[in-house]
Amino acid sequence: MPKTVYTLGLLTFRRYLTTVATSSSRQQRCELRHRTSFQARLKNTSLEETALVTNVSLSGLQLECSGDVFNRLRPSILHPDPRSPLHVNVIFQILDGARNLDLDLPCQLLYARRLSKDRYLLGARICKEEMPEPEDQLSHLRGYLRQP
């Protein structure tokens, strides 16, 4: 399947984000991916949108979003700095025992792939170094991933 490159004026979306070759048949994260299907909020200084989390691991996650969300995530400046990657907070609820917990994971977007005319996949790395209490949130996520 050929890769699609999304243009941002003279620069490309591929150049702005840290490009990672993606394939659904290859495991590229250190931890095992778990298929999921739940809504999450994407939030940064200029955006608050929703997306579907399609898989998650302790090191990253994959999101499916609409074309509108994808276009809002593209930087609005003409000359983005490739050393300053795009960060969003991915906020979602998990069931931990008998209670719902809100997880707020700071993530760096690594890649974008077009699925159809108005659907995109976004790959994100969980930025553990930016979390206020990384072990607390990751232990809750670890417990959720162990559930059948």
C-alpha positions, -999 to 999 in steps of 0.1 A, spaced: 0 0 0 16 33 -10 22 59 17 2 91 15 19 124 23 -3 153 35 9 187 26 12 218 49 19 245 24 55 239 13 62 215 41 46 181 46 28 166 76 52 137 73 81 160 80 64 178 109 56 146 127 83 121 135 77 96 108 75 59 117 70 32 91 38 15 101 24 -19 94 -4 -37 111 15 -70 108 46 -57 126 50 -51 163 70 -18 167 64 -11 204 83 -27 232 51 -38 249 23 -60 236 -6 -41 220 -41 -47 231 -70 -41 207 -96 -17 221 -125 4 210 -133 33 233 -136 70 231 -109 94 243 -105 131 244 -75 147 227 -65 179 243 -37 205 239 -35 243 241 -54 248 209 -77 218 206 -101 195 224 -116 168 203 -126 131 205 -111 101 189 -114 63 191 -86 44 208 -81 13 186 -51 -2 205 -31 5 236 1 -7 252 23 6 281 44 26 256 18 39 231 -16 39 215 -33 42 182 -62 65 176 -88 67 148 -101 101 141 -122 121 115 -107 143 88 -118 174 108 -98 163 139 -69 154 117 -69 188 100 -71 206 134 -41 186 146 -20 197 117 1 227 127 -13 261 117 21 277 114 39 278 81 74 267 93 71 242 121 101 231 140 108 194 134 126 193 168 93 204 185 69 174 180 32 176 183 20 167 218 -16 160 229 -31 147 261 -52 116 256 -78 114 283 -100 83 288 -117 62 314 -108 27 324 -124 2 347 -102 -7 376 -119 -32 398 -153 -17 405 -145 19 398 -139 41 368 -106 59 367 -97 88 344 -63 85 328 -46 116 313 -17 105 292 7 130 276 15 117 242 37 126 212 21 120 178 44 99 157 25 91 125 -7 96 106 -22 73 80 -53 79 59 -78 51 61 -105 65 39 -118 99 27 -126 111 62 -109 86 86 -73 87 98 -51 66 121 -28 84 144 1 67 163 12 81 196 40 74 221 32 78 258 56 104 272 63 90 306 88 118 313 60 144 312 36 126 336 33 141 371 28 106 386 39 81 360 40 50 381 5 57 395 -12 61 360 9 33 344 0 9 372 -37 16 365 -31 11 328 -11 -21 335 -40 -35 356 -65 -26 328 -44 -44 302 -42 -76 323 -80 -79 324 -96 -105 301 
